[in-house]
């Protein structure tokens, strides 16, 4: 459900529709009721109907209700409570990526227990240790996506690159670090919910788990942006905790400032310099290419922006969602290799 916002700020719904394995039988948004997902957002490639209420969605026999957006601050809008309670009464599992944990809400908890159903608070983190350095010994190379802002496509790029790597015969694994990725993959840790001292440790545990599962190449979903006034600490935790061997820079070329702030977004070369300089102090990792989010551009404009990114950086550039990941992956695959951490020389 994403009432009033499905066409805009509902990236959890968008990600699950495009990349999730479970069938989406309906989207709840009264402002677009009567249309299909494809009518509103063609790039999601879904013909699921959009309905006005939980009651209408129940006619299509769903088994879960996903809160498809995470409003600023992470609280459930009060006007959505009755719809969630209606879903619980019909024994639907409630899947929520909000910062407010719904199972801690007495009314929801009691209703779910009475109905015999479950509430999955995706953002609730497990207990994790401090970063210990074990990620440095992982045999599979690790690639982390980083970006020029939030919600520019870091998760989508990681998923597309996993798909391309698998098609090329590599056992690649996607590492989810946020609520949408966790719902898609069925596992992970929402790193932005972890106490700051342990956030790098959470990232490390995710990489270790992917390695334990036999991954030959690991793609970590990035979060935030290096100069984001609110979320840069999450970006840094992933940069150091996942111990990446390489990065891909993901950018929305239209953005001149960080959303909701007046902080300017940075250019491609400045972003490359910042990320590589920071990592060079611990475990050097280069940016291998620039993946652009050109959804709001015409095809001609998108191709022009891709060419500009390549000319400015002399790196492979593409929109791997719009044009497919195969060419971009083929250009960077040979450079996704293990790189050593820095080791201090022993003092005499």
DODO-503715 format. One record per atom (N, C-alpha, C, O, CB): x, y negated, z negated; residue in one letter. Coordinates in pm, whole numbers, plus 50000, padded with zeros to 5 digits. Each point is the difference from the previous one (the first is absolute). Glycine has a CB too. Example, Ala and Ser with C-alpha at 12.3 -4.5 7.8 and 13.67 -1.06 7.14 Angstrom:
<kebas>
513195056949220A 499114988150000A 500904988050000A 501045000249934A 497075011549941A 501544977850197S 500824988149994S 499234989149927S 500514988949983S 500675017450232S 
</kebas>
This chain:
<kebas>
500845011950000X 499164988150000X 500874987650000X 501034999349932X 497155013149946X 501384977650201X 500714987350007X 499004989150037X 500124993650104X 502055017849963X 496834986449847X 498934990650033X 500524985950028X 500724994149918X 497765019449941X 501174981350256X 500354986450036X 501434997950042X 500384988750033X 497925004749813X 502535017150156X 501414997950031X 500625010950087X 501215000350017X 498954987849768X 499025020850271X 500585010950077X 500804995050120X 501055005550032X 497055008849896X 501424975250136X 500704995050119X 501254992149964X 500814996950088X 497015002250030X 502364997849754X 501154991949960X 500915007249903X 500775008750040X 497854971349995X 501305016349837X 500945004849899X 499525013249940X 499595000549884X 501074975750065X 499405034450130X 499605013249953X 501025010250050X 499645009950064X 497904983649933X 503745004049972X 501055008250061X 499985014449949X 500475009050069X 500914970449955X 498085022949855X 499885013849954X 499045007750089X 500295011150044X 500204981649719X 498355001350264X 499045006450090X 500615001950138X 499855010750060X 498254979149812X 502585000150179X 500585000950134X 501025011250009X 500005007850095X 499634967749935X 501265025349870X 501045010150002X 499445014149993X 500465008950071X 501064974749822X 497505018550021X 499435013449983X 499255004250127X 500065011650040X 499754984549711X 499484994550311X 499275003350122X 500975004050111X 499765009850071X 498404974249863X 502925008550082X 500935002750111X 500905012049973X 500265007950091X 499694967949962X 500525025849823X 501045009949974X 499585011549907X 500715010049991X 500894971850043X 497285017149899X 499605010349906X 499535012850068X 499544999850114X 499854982349728X 500745029050087X 499555013050053X 498525002449975X 499375007450076X 502925001449887X 497144985349933X 498595002349968X 499104992150094X 500324988750039X 500305015449721X 498255001850275X 499044993350088X 499354988349927X 499565001349886X 500015020450237X 500364966949944X 499274988549948X 498625000050065X 499884998050121X 502264988449842X 496815016049956X 498665001350059X 499294986650012X 499064998750079X 500805024149826X 500564967250017X 499374986850007X 500844989749928X 500795003449912X 496955007350100X 502094976850026X 500584988549932X 498854991649947X 499024997750071X 503075002450077X 498034995449727X 498944991749941X 500414985550005X 500944995849931X 498355023049918X 500014973550233X 500214985550011X 498754994050063X 499835000650122X 502705002149901X 496594991649896X 498754994550052X 500184989950112X 499134998650085X 499915005249693X 502094988950223X 500194989650100X 500205005750141X 499884992650098X 501114993149724X 499315027250189X 500175006250131X 499125012450016X 500245008250089X 502104983249918X 496665010049908X 499135011850005X 499365001350138X 499594990150061X 499975007849692X 500375014350295X 499445002850132X 501055001450108X 499705004950109X 498304982949820X 503215008050043X 501095001450095X 500825012549966X 499755006649899X 500344968250134X 500885028250051X 500965010649968X 501334993649965X 500224988150025X 498615028250129X 502074991749788X 501344994949971X 500674995150127X 500664989650000X 499535026149805X 499654991850303X 500634996250127X 499484986550050X 500754992350061X 499535032049995X 498434972749918X 499444987150042X 500714988349929X 500174989350058X 497615022049983X 502614990949835X 500574989349919X 501524999750007X 500604989350014X 497445012549834X 502595009850144X 501465001150003X 500385011750092X 500175011449955X 500034979049809X 499935006550362X 500215010650101X 501295007749975X 500085011950031X 498664974350135X 502285007149779X 501305006849984X 499965011349898X 500935008149995X 500164970550067X 497865022149856X 499895010949904X 499525012950066X 500085010749940X 499454972549880X 499975015950302X 499665011750081X 499035009449928X 500205012249998X 502044985950112X 496714996149832X 499015007949928X 498604995650042X 499744988150020X 501835014849786X 497545007050208X 498614997050033X 499085001449880X 498785001050015X 501675006650216X 500144992449649X 499185000949879X 499044988249993X 500394988750033X 501475023649848X 496904990050076X 499044988949990X 500284991249879X 500575004449900X 497715009950213X 501324973249898X 500064990749888X 498584998249948X 499084996850076X 502984991250018X 497765014149776X 498674999449939X 499994989349892X 501044994449964X 498575030150085X 499204972749900X 499844988949908X 500145003849854X 500224991249916X 498324998750250X 501345022949800X 499965003749859X 500445014449979X 500105007850095X 498064975749869X 502115019849909X 500305013749965X 498825009050033X 500195011250047X 501344980949771X 497265003150159X 498815008050028X 499975004450146X 499685011650029X 499074976149791X 501575003450272X 500035003650142X 501165009650029X 499845009250080X 499124968649978X 502185020049879X 501155008850023X 499715014149951X 500505009650059X 501024970749920X 497705021249915X 499705013149945X 499265009050099X 500075012249989X 499864977449785X 499395004550321X 499295007750103X 500975007750088X 499605009450070X 498574973749928X 503135013150000X 501025006350084X 500845010149922X 501025004950051X 499044974450087X 499515024049740X 500605010449916X 501484997849969X 500815009050022X 497565006550076X 501994972849850X 501404998049957X 500285007749872X 499075004049928X 500954973250179X 501255024949865X 500405006449874X 500764990449910X 500165002749881X 499945019250237X 500394966849938X 500774990349922X 499604985950041X 499544997750112X 502395018549866X 498264974549930X 499864985850031X 501344993549978X 500525000249888X 497024999650046X 503044994450170X 501294993149992X 499764985049987X 499304994150082X 501825024050054X 499474975749762X 500024985449993X 501034995550103X 501205001849981X 498134997449769X 500194995050359X 500844998150118X 500814987350004X 500654997150101X 497725015950012X 501624979349781X 500774987749995X 500484997649859X 499455005549905X 499244984850286X 502345001749795X 500524996649867X 500054984849989X 501004994050039X 500375027649948X 497594972149961X 499994985549988X 501174994949917X 500545007449917X 496984993150104X 502884987050002X 501084994049921X 499695001749851X 498914996749955X 501594986750230X 500475021649742X 499805002649858X 499565014249972X 500145004749887X 499304971750086X 500035030550128X 499715014249986X 498785003649920X 499895011349952X 502464991650069X 496704987749961X 498795003049923X 498855003750094X 499944995150113X 500814989249705X 498355024250135X 498825003650077X 499024988349998X 499624995549892X 500705029150055X 499254970450167X 498994989250001X 498755004549926X 499525011150024X 501384980350196X 498555000449691X 498845004049920X 498825004750083X 499265009049959X 501484975049872X 499085010050287X 498865003550084X 500125013950062X 499045005050060X 500674970849987X 501465030649940X 500175013550054X 499685010949898X 499925011750036X 501824979150115X 498095005549723X 499825010049895X 498805009150025X 500105012249984X 500954971849856X 497835010250199X 498805008250019X 500205010250111X 499485011149992X 499114969849929X 502165015450182X 500255009450109X 500905011549955X 499785011550036X 499954969850128X 501295015449757X 500875010549947X 499215009449909X 500155012250007X 501844972350007X 497175009949902X 499195008349911X 499025008750080X 499735011449961X 500484971149860X 499275012450288X 499105008050085X 500755011950059X 499455010950011X 499204968650042X 502595018249987X 500815010950055X 500325010449893X 499955012050026X 501034972050142X 499365011349712X 500295009249890X 498775008649969X 500125012049978X 501564971849927X 497155009950093X 498775007349970X 499755011450098X 499365009949967X 499704969249935X 501455019250220X 499855010650101X 501245009050006X 500195007550096X 498314977450037X 502315014449765X 501155008949977X 501114998250104X 500745009450029X 497695006849868X 501694971950159X 501134997250088X 501234997249915X 499924993449896X 498554997450282X 502685014349866X 501264996049937X 500254985450035X 499774995850113X 501185027949901X 499524968649889X 500334986050024X 501514998750013X 500745003949910X 497214988349961X 502515002450241X 501434998250026X 500284985150003X 499464992850084X 500705029150047X 500674973449777X 500244985649985X 501484996949994X 500755006349925X 497074991649957X 502594992250196X 501374995149995X 500134986849928X 501014993150014X 499425018850195X 498564984449713X 500014987349928X 500985000549883X 500325010749948X 497304985450118X 502864992149894X 500834999349879X 499165003049876X 500495006349906X 501014976850206X 497245012449887X 499105003749890X 499655014750015X 499445004150102X 499634972349882X 501255031649915X 499765014450007X 498545002849966X 499544997349889X 502865007550050X 496885000850159X 498565001949982X 499695010549894X 498954999249936X 500734994250301X 501205016449743X 499695010249900X 500124994549857X 499575006449905X 501235011150256X 499804970649826X 500064993649869X 498794991149972X 499844994749890X 502645006050127X 496664997850084X 498754992449984X 498975009449935X 499665010450056X 500864974650148X 499005011249680X 499135009149924X 498775004350081X 499625011749998X 501154977349791X 498625001750282X 498785003350074X 500305010050112X 499275009750019X 499794967549928X 502015020350127X 500365009250108X 500425013649944X 499605010450052X 501114970150090X 500105019349752X 500475012549942X 498845008649952X 499945012050027X 502184976649904X 496945005149998X 498855007449948X 499135005350112X 499535011349996X 500514974549800X 499755005950306X 499175004350113X 500645011750074X 499315009450038X 499824967249985X 502195022849997X 500685010850070X 499975013049919X 499805010850057X 501684972350054X 498715015949758X 499965011949915X 498605006150001X 499865012250003X 501974978349852X 497155001250142X 498635004850001X 499675006850132X 499335010450003X 500024971349839X 501125012550268X 499705005450132X 500895012050035X 499685007650092X 499604969649979X 501815024349857X 500915011050029X 500884997450121X 500325009250076X 498035005949824X 502044972450117X 500884996550112X 501264993349947X 500174998349879X 497844999250276X 502874998549937X 501324995049960X 500234985950052X 499414995850099X 501475027549899X 499994969549932X 500494987050046X 501515001250018X 500715003349905X 497414983949974X 502365010350242X 501445000450028X 500504985850011X 499784993250100X 500025029050021X 500894973249775X 500644986850002X 501395001750059X 500945004149932X 497744988049865X 501435004850330X 501215002950077X 501214992649945X 501125005050008X 497474998750192X 501184984449744X 501124991849955X 500535003949862X 501024994849957X 498044986950180X 500275027349795X 500475003749867X 501315007750014X 500015010850060X 497614989949849X 503494994150036X 501305006650022X 500255011149900X 499474999749889X 501404979050204X 499955031149945X 500465009949903X 501134994049916X 500454988950027X 498895030150127X 501104988249747X 501194996049925X 501215002950087X 500165011150050X 498734993649725X 501974985350244X 501185001850084X 501254995849923X 499914991649910X 498725004450300X 502515009749823X 501244996249932X 500624987650063X 499564995450105X 500835028649836X 500624970749993X 500824989650061X 500715005650122X 500205012150011X 500114976749765X 500085002550315X 500805004250115X 501285006649949X 500704994549916X 498354986950228X 501255030549910X 501155007449951X 501115002050100X 501095004249963X 497375006849890X 501284985950275X 501015001750103X 499945013150074X 500815002350091X 500584983249774X 497675023350099X 499905012850070X 499614998250147X 500305008650083X 499075002149700X 499974978350248X 499594997750140X 501214998850092X 499885002650120X 498054985949798X 503225007550028X 501194998850085X 500445013550057X 500645000650105X 500074979749758X 498945030550067X 500445013350041X 499015007150092X 500265011250045X 500984990249740X 497634992250243X 499025006250090X 500645001950138X 500604990750054X 497464998749819X 501805022550184X 500655003050127X 499304993450119X 500664995950096X 500095025749807X 497954977450092X 499264994150111X 500204985050003X 499964993649894X 498335024850092X 501924975650131X 500084985450006X 498664993749967X 498935005350033X 502874996550139X 498274986749761X 498804992949954X 499894986750074X 500964992350004X 499205018749768X 498684986550288X 499744987150065X 498874993049926X 498965006049974X 501825003050251X 499424978549742X 499014991749931X 499514989150094X 500804993650069X 500295011149708X 497604993050227X 499474988750076X 499924987849909X 499545000949886X 499145014650264X 501764973049900X 499934987349928X 499334989950092X 499885002450120X 502225002749744X 497454983550081X 499234991050085X 500124985449967X 500694996149906X 497785022250121X 500854973550055X 500024985649978X 498854995249913X 499914988149970X 501215009550249X 497985011749738X 498894996549911X 499305012949960X 500355010850048X 499354966150061X 499315021849805X 499125011349970X 499085002550119X 499774991250083X 500345003649670X 499365017250255X 498965003650098X 500394996550143X 499204994350075X 499125002349747X 502925006850215X 500424997850139X 500165013250075X 500234999950121X 500944979249808X 498705032350001X 500055012850069X 501145009149959X 500355009150075X 498604979550108X 501635009349700X 501145008349958X 499595014749985X 500765008950039X 500234971249843X 497835022350062X 499525013749987X 499735006150137X 500415011350028X 498594983149749X 500324998250309X 499665005150132X 501255003450080X 500045010350069X 497864976149928X 503115005149995X 501235002750073X 500675012749948X 500475008250079X 499834967249962X 499755026249827X 500605012149943X 499255012450047X 500635010050035X 500114976849765X 497945012750200X 499205011450044X 500215002950148X 500105011650040X 498224983049785X 501764994950256X 500215002050143X 501385006050027X 500145008450088X 498334972449961X 502545014849877X 501345005450019X 500085014649955X 500725008050061X 500234968949908X 498335026649926X 499925014049960X 499405008350113X 500495010850032X 499264982549726X 499195001650301X 499355007150110X 500965002050116X 500065010850058X 497744979749874X 502964999150103X 500955001050110X 501135009749967X 500425007850086X 499034968849980X 501035023049810X 501085009049960X 499545014550006X 500745008750047X 500224973349806X 497835020650099X 499485013750006X 499845004650144X 500305011550032X 498524984749750X 500714994950305X 499845003650140X 501355003350064X 500075007850095X 497914977649917X 503085008449935X 501355002650052X 500665012149934X 501165003150029X 499064972550017X 499045031349865X 500505012249941X 500654998649864X 500635009449951X 499684998050275X 499564980949711X 500604997749868X 498945001349892X 498904994650013X 502834990250088X 498595022249792X 499085001449887X 500054987249917X 500734999149902X 499585026150094X 498914964950046X 499994986949935X 498894999549896X 498995006950012X 501944982250195X 499285002749690X 499044998849890X 499734985349971X 500934992049989X 499855030049913X 497944974550085X 499584986649962X 499934999149849X 499435008749935X 499274988750279X 501894992149728X 499994997749856X 499084988249969X 500334988650032X 502035020649944X 496484993449962X 499044989349970X 500344992849871X 500275006449898X 497985006450223X 501744974049884X 500354992049883X 498904990249961X 500194991849909X 502205010550156X 496474998350002X 498884991249971X 498705007750010X 499985011550044X 501304968850040X 497635013349876X 498745007149985X 499495006050131X 499485011250000X 499994973549813X 500675008250298X 499485005350125X 500795012150046X 499435010150041X 499794967050022X 502105021849930X 500845011350038X 499735012249915X 500035011350050X 501694972750026X 498025014049795X 499725011249910X 498715006950039X 499955012350002X 501264975949813X 497765004150217X 498735006150042X 500195007950130X 499435010850015X 499304970549874X 502065013350203X 500245006950126X 500785012949979X 499645010550053X 500344967550065X 501105021249804X 500895011549984X 499555009749890X 500365011750002X 501484973850077X 497375009649826X 499555008649890X 500985000949886X 499805008049908X 498945004750257X 502334979449837X 500984999949891X 500734986650005X 499764991950090X 500535033649919X 500584972249894X 500794987749999X 499854992349870X 499315004249908X 500444994750337X 500924989849750X 499954991149884X 499804985850051X 500734995650089X 500765019849771X 497554977550084X 499814985950033X 501024992049919X 499794997049883X 497715006350167X 503614993450014X 501144994349929X 499674986549938X 500604996249899X 500925015850258X 497524980649900X 499674987049943X 499255001149867X 499734989849936X 500185001250295X 499765021149727X 499325002049872X 500965004749892X 499635001049883X 498275004450242X 503354997449913X 500995005549907X 500704988549927X 500274989650060X 500075030650088X 499944981749723X 500764990049923X 501304997050073X 500665009150050X 498314998949732X 501414979450222X 501084995650089X 501315007749981X 500665003450098X 498294974349901X 501425025149878X 501265007249976X 500005013950061X 501075005650026X 499204981549764X 498555018650233X 499895013850047X 499585000950146X 499865011050054X 499574995749714X 500364981850298X 499525000250138X 501005006450095X 499625007750089X 499064971849864X 502615017350029X 501035006550084X 500045014949972X 500235007950092X 501124970949910X 498455025249875X 499955014249966X 498825007050066X 500125011550042X 500984983249742X 497774998350226X 498855005750069X 500315002350147X 499675010550056X 498794978149784X 502185001650223X 500385001650140X 500955011750018X 499895007650096X 499814967849939X 501245025949873X 500945011250008X 499285013349988X 500305009350075X 501484976349828X 497275015550005X 499285012549982X 499225003950126X 499915011950033X 499914983149723X 499644995350313X 499285002850124X 500935005750107X 499655009650069X 498744972049876X 502805012650067X 500975005050098X 500465014049962X 500145008650087X 500614967949961X 499485025849824X 500435013349955X 498925010450029X 500315011350037X 501094978049785X 497345006950160X 498915009450028X 499965003450148X 499865011750036X 498834979049771X 501424999350279X 499995002550144X 501165009050041X 499855008850084X 499044969149953X 502285019749902X 501165008350031X 499785014349953X 500375009550069X 501124970449912X 497915021749902X 499735013349946X 499045007750090X 500065012350006X 500334979049763X 498745001650299X 499045006450090X 500635003750135X 499315004950089X 498884982249799X 503105010750126X 500715004450120X 500084989950113X 500305003850113X 498995018349825X 500454965250033X 500054989950106X 501404998750057X 500994999949926X 497134988049965X 501965011150241X 501274997650068X 500224985150025X 501124995750027X 498695026850081X 499124969849883X 500064985550014X 498864994249918X 498885005050006X 502174996450228X 499224988149691X 499024994549905X 499724985450036X 500914991950013X 499885023949805X 497924981150197X 499584986350034X 499204994449883X 498915005049969X 501045000450281X 500584984349686X 499394994349880X 499184987650038X 500494991050069X 501415017849788X 496874991150097X 499104988650023X 500474988149917X 500115000949878X 497975014750169X 502184973150019X 500414988049929X 498834992349941X 498855002550034X 503084996250118X 498384992049759X 499004991649935X 500514985749992X 501214997749989X 497945021949877X 499954970850141X 500344985949977X 500954994450103X 500015004350116X 499644999749646X 501164986550195X 501004993650085X 501094994249911X 499744996549885X 498544998150294X 502915004549874X 501174996449921X 499894985849943X 500604997249896X 500765018250244X 497894975749925X 499834986449947X 498554997349961X 499574988550001X 502355003950141X 497345018049826X 498624998249956X 500004995249855X 500575006849914X 498605011250247X 500204970749808X 500064994749864X 499455009449894X 500454999749886X 499344978050213X 499265030849937X 499405009049902X 500525014250009X 500155006749898X 497854979250109X 502265019050114X 500235014450019X 501435003850037X 500285011750025X 497384989650042X 503254989049938X 501395003350031X 500595010549906X 500795008350045X 499484968750045X 499395023149779X 500575010349912X 499675014250045X 500815009149981X 499034974649833X 498985018450245X 499645013250048X 500875003650121X 500465011350013X 497164985849903X 502594993150172X 500875002150116X 501405004249954X 500575009650053X 498124973550078X 501855009849773X 501345003049951X 500075013749933X 500995007250017X 499394968349952X 498585028149957X 500005013249935X 500085011150104X 500705009949979X 497954980749831X 500655007850300X 500045010250106X 501334999750072X 500525010550038X 497014987749989X 503044990049994X 501284998950071X 501115007249924X 500855006550061X 498414971750035X 500745020649772X 501065006249922X 499625014149955X 500845009049998X 499874968349926X 498035024750039X 499605013049946X 499905011150102X 500295011549968X 498524976049863X 500795009350292X 499895010650101X 501355003150064X 500115009550077X 497544983449967X 503384999149926X 501365002050052X 499995002150151X 500515010150048X 500154999849733X 498784980650295X 499865002250144X 501345000350073X 500974993749958X 496814995250029X 502235018550121X 501165000450090X 499804990750118X 500954996750071X 499495026849860X 498314972250090X 499674991150111X 498674993449972X 499225004749917X 502075009650246X 498464974649906X 498744992849985X 499454996750138X 500744999050098X 499994991549680X 497955007750227X 499344994150115X 499264987749951X 499265000649902X 500515021850218X 500444966549949X 499364987349964X 498654999050069X 499915000950122X 502344988049847X 496685009249951X 498634999350052X 499494985849981X 500014994749889X 499575029850059X 499974969350161X 499614985849993X 498714997350076X 499735005950105X 502674988049874X 496814997249965X 498914993750074X 500554986950052X 500234990849921X 497925020049936X 502084987950274X 500674988050053X 499164987349992X 500514989150021X 500725026050129X 497484986349819X 499144988149992X 500164992649869X 499684988149992X 498715023250158X 502094995349747X 499974994149867X 501154990249981X 501175003450016X 497755017349897X 500714967150052X 501004989849971X 500274998849851X 501024994549959X 498264993350246X 499805017449713X 500184999349855X 499455012649936X 499135006750055X 500734968149950X 500665028449877X 499505011349924X 498534997549967X 499644989249954X 502665015549949X 496865005350122X 498564998049980X 499694996349855X 500535006049906X 499015010450279X 499594973749799X 499534994149873X 501054991249933X 499724994249896X 498825025650075X 502664979150087X 501044991349945X 500504990850112X 499725002350117X 500975015349711X 500034971950134X 500604991250100X 501455003950032X 500684993050075X 497824988749844X 501955029250024X 501365004750027X 500145003750148X 499195008050049X 501025000549714X 500754986250308X 500135003450141X 500475014450019X 500835005049924X 499674971150126X 498955030450052X 500565012850038X 501354997450066X 500284989050047X 497405021549984X 503154999749971X 501364998550051X 500105005950141X 499245009050037X 501674991849728X 500044994150311X 500235005050135X 500665013649999X 500475004749897X 499724971950181X 499845029750037X 500525013650010X 501455000849951X 500335008749920X 498144995450274X 502364987149853X 501425000949964X 500244997349852X 500855006249937X 499734986750295X 498654997649712X 500154997249857X 499545011949916X 500625003249899X 499044972250147X 499255031049995X 499535011749927X 501015011450007X 500245006949901X 497394986350147X 502945008750068X 501025010550015X 501194997049909X 500495008949931X 498784995150308X 501194983549762X 501154996349918X 499715002149852X 500855005549929X 499834977850245X 498165012649779X 499675001149859X 499945014649954X 500615003649899X 498124975050120X 500565029550055X 499865014049960X 501355007250003X 500345007249906X 497324992850183X 503084998150017X 501285007050011X 501014995149898X 500805007849950X 498744995550291X 500444983849728X 500924994649900X 499715005549861X 500915003949927X 499314975350209X 498515021349826X 499635005449870X 500415014749988X 500585004149899X 497514979750089X 501595024250113X 500325014249992X 501505002650008X 500495010149949X 497314994850154X 502924986149962X 501455001850012X 500724999949866X 501145004349991X 498724985150232X 499475005649672X 500624999649868X 499895013349926X 500665002049897X 498834973750094X 499675033550061X 499765012649930X 500135012050093X 500785009249974X 497704978849869X 500765011950265X 500025011050098X 499654993950135X 498824998350031X 500525019449795X 501644979150254X 499744993150127X 499035007850088X 500075012250012X 502204977749975X 496815002650076X 499035005950092X 499624989450103X 499574989149962X 499545026849858X 501054987150308X 499694990250103X 498535000150038X 499315010149984X 503004992250100X 497214986549966X 498694999650067X 500215004750143X 500834994550073X 498324986449779X 500095029350187X 500215006350130X 499144994450111X 500325001450118X 500295018849760X 498284973350085X 499104994750103X 498924991549938X 499854999249878X 500615020750264X 498784973549946X 498934991049957X 498685005450055X 499825001050121X 501754978949874X 497515023549915X 498675004850038X 499004988749975X 499884995149888X 500725029150057X 498704971850160X 499114988449992X 498545004249992X 499595010150056X 502094976650072X 497565005249801X 498555001449995X 499424989350094X 499904988349963X 500115020849795X 499614995150363X 499534990450102X 498515001350025X 499514995850105X 502725005050001X 497035004949799X 498595003050024X 499204987650040X 499065001150079X 501135017449757X 500164969950111X 499244987950029X 500444993150130X 499424989850038X 500275007449716X 501315008250313X 500524994150123X 499475007350122X 499645011849991X 502414981049886X 497905000450235X 499705006850125X 501175009250035X 501084998949941X 497484981750139X 501235028450014X 501095009150035X 501204992350054X 501145003349968X 497185014650081X 501424972050031X 501104992050052X 500754992749891X 501234999750000X 497514997750210X 500524996749696X 500634993249887X 500805009749915X 501094996849953X 497064986450046X 501305028849983X 500695010249920X 501335003850065X 501025001049932X 496775007649985X 502194993650212X 501235003850070X 501034988749995X 501205002549989X 497475012550162X 500864972649857X 500914988649990X 500644999449861X 501204997449987X 497424989950182X 500585015149726X 500534999549864X 500975011449974X 501004998349930X 496884990649994X 501825022750131X 500925011449987X 501344996750067X 501065002949945X 496985013250050X 501894977850123X 501234996250070X 500784989649921X 501235000449995X 497665004650225X 500394985549718X 500674989749920X 500715006149880X 501144996549970X 497154986750102X 501045026249860X 500605006549884X 501265007650041X 501014999749929X 496735002349964X 502205004650221X 501185007250048X 501144990450035X 501155002449966X 497365015750122X 501144971049980X 501034990450039X 500654993449880X 501214997650001X 497544998350210X 500475001249685X 500554993349881X 500855009449915X 500974995549939X 497054989550062X 501635027749995X 500665009149908X 500955009850069X 500875005949935X 497164991949919X 501795004050277X 500745010150078X 499735014049944X 500865008850008X 500934974150046X 497025019049889X 499575013049948X 498775004750075X 499294991950058X 501665002549715X 498795018650226X 498745004750058X 498814993049935X 500004997749879X 501065024650170X 497944974550031X 498804993349949X 498795005450075X 500075003050119X 501254976149823X 497575022149985X 498775004950063X 498864998749900X 500224997149883X 501085019150264X 497474986049901X 498845001849914X 499665014850008X 499395004550097X 499734971449939X 501265031749862X 499895014650007X 498575004849980X 499695011550032X 502644990049885X 496804989950031X 498595003749989X 499314997650133X 499255008650047X 500754985849708X 500234994350305X 499324996250125X 500525007850119X 499215004450084X 500434973049822X 501675024350103X 500605006050119X 500565014049974X 500585006150090X 499954971049988X 499305027949800X 500515013349967X 501424999449947X 500764991050036X 497765018750139X 501854999949739X 501314999549933X 501135007050074X 501164998949960X 497605000049831X 500935008350317X 500995009050058X 501254992850050X 501125004149970X 497005010850094X 501694974350012X 501174993050056X 500844993949889X 501225001150001X 497504994250209X 500624998149695X 500724993649890X 500765010349919X 501174998149968X 497094983950023X 501085029149976X 500675010449921X 501205005650075X 501065002349941X 496755003449948X 502024996650240X 501115005650078X 501214990749997X 501155004650005X 497215007150143X 501394975149845X 501114990449999X 500724999649866X 501194996849996X 497584989850173X 500545016449722X 500644998749869X 500385013349937X 500765000349903X 497954979050067X 500775031950083X 500135013049932X 501455003749972X 500315005149892X 497595002050219X 502984990549984X 501395004449983X 500724992149891X 501065004249953X 498985002250287X 499404982049718X 500634991949897X 499395002149862X 500424993849902X 500104989550273X 498485025549816X 499425003449869X 500865011249941X 499685011850015X 497954981350056X 503435003149863X 500995009549948X 500334996549855X 499764988849956X 501195014650276X 499595006349695X 500374997849861X 501164990149989X 500945000350079X 498265022849865X 500704968249956X 501054990249974X 500335000349851X 499105001849918X 500144983550276X 502025013149770X 500405001449859X 499714987549917X 499964988950052X 501825026850023X 498024986349797X 499914988749908X 501394994349980X 501015006550029X 496965003549855X 502084978050065X 501304994149964X 500505006349871X 499235001649905X 500164976750210X 501865025049880X 500615005649880X 501114990549955X 500894996650078X 498565027349993X 500494972049804X 501024991049949X 501345007249987X 500055011449955X 498184975549922X 502835006450161X 501355005849986X 500375000749852X 499724990749925X 500975000450302X 499945019549734X 500425001649860X 501084989949966X 500914997750080X 498525026749928X 500474969649875X 501024990249958X 501155007149932X 499805009549924X 498434972650049X 502955013250055X 501205006049941X 500034996949851X 500925004149930X 500354993850289X 
</kebas>
